[in-house]
């Protein structure tokens, strides 16, 4: 059972551990960890899909909505993405503060006419949600 917050109310979702798989026996949607064998990722995704009806309703979802469904508190300051993207120091300070608070962090890439089969020149999948697991400064660069 997992607990989410939807429309300001706690909702409990019960799921089993039967995960949809491809013809090759791999998880059809998310997979967990570097080996793909961490089951919690698939179970969390299955529960989230059930919360909204099915997997098609959460495809290319929005990171802020997803995090709002999982965390009862929200960061009190409204973040202006345009300010953050044009000011590396402000971005680093903001994301560092959020990380120190233990906040869940995520990012999403813009959609593309070819869907999630398209990649940016940097290797980012278009129309995809990413969990931000770690941040570092290295050689003057901010790494996410």
N, C-alpha and C positions, 0 to 999 in steps of 0.2 A: 504494500500500500504506500502511495506517495501522497503528500499534501501539497496542494497548490493554492494560490490566491487568485480568484477570478471574480471580477466585478465587486471587489472589496470583501469577499467572503471566502473562508477556507472551504476548499472542495477536496474530498478524499477520493483517490482513484485507485482501484484494485486491478492489478494485472497479473498474469501468469508469466512464466519465463519462456514461453514459446515465441521465438523471434522469427519474423518473416525472413526468408533467405532466398538467394538467387539459385539458379539451376546448378551453380558450382558449390552450393552449400555455404556461401559467405553471407553475412548480414546484408539484407537488401537496402538498408539505409545507412545509419551510422554504425561505426565500429569503434571499439574502445582501445585506447592505448596504442603503443607502437606496434604491438603484436596483433592488435585487433581482437584480443581475447578477454577484455574486461567487459563483463556482461552488464554492469550497471548503466553504461551509456545507452545500450539498446533498450533496457528496461525503462529508464527515464524517458527516452524518446517515445516508447510505446505508450506509456502512461500519459504523456503530453498530447500525443495524437488522440488518445481516447477522450481526454478532456475536451478536445475541440471536434470530435466526431470521427475522424480517421486521418491517416497520414497525409492525404492530399490537402487538408486544411492547414497543415503546418509547413508545407513545402515553401522554401524561400521566405520563411517567417521573418519578423522584425525583432531584432535583438532587444530593444527596450521593452516590448510587450512580453517577451519570454522571461526576461529577468524580473519584471514586475509580477509575473505569475509565480515566481519562485522565492522571492525575498519580500518579507513584510515591510521593511523599511526602504526608503528611497533617499538618495543623496539630496540634501536640502537645497543645494545650489543648482540652478538650471544651467546646463552646459551648452554653450553655443559652439557647434561643431566648426563653423566657419572661422571663429576666433582661434580655436585649437589647431586647425589645420594650417593656419597661416603664421602661427607663433609656436615654434618648437619648444621654447622655454616654458610657456604657459601649458602646452600639452604635457610636457614631462612633469611639471609640478602637480598638475591636476591628476594625472594617472598614477603618479607616485603616492599622492595623498590617499587616493581611493584604494590602492593596493595595501597601504599601511593599515587602513581601516578594515581590511579583510573583505572588501567588496568583491562581488562577482563581476568580472569584466568580460565584455564581448564586443565584437565588431562585425560589420557586414560589408560585403562588397556590392557595388551597383549591379543591376540586372544587365543582361546582354541578350541580343536577339537570338543567339544560339543557346541560351539557357546556361545551365551549369556545366556544359561541355566546353565552354570558352574560358580561356585563361588570359590574364593580363601579361604584359612582357616580363613582369616580376614573378610570375608563377601563381598569382592569386586567382582562385576560381571565381568567376563572375556569379552573382546571385547566390552567394554562399554565406552562411553564418560561421563565425569563428569564435572559439573561446580564447580569451587572452589568459594564458597560464603563467607567463613570466614577462617581466620587463627589465631591461638593462641598458645602461649607457656604456658604450664601448668605442674607444678611439673617436670621441666627439659625436658619435651617432646614437640615436635612440633606437633600441631594438625592442620590438613587441612580438 
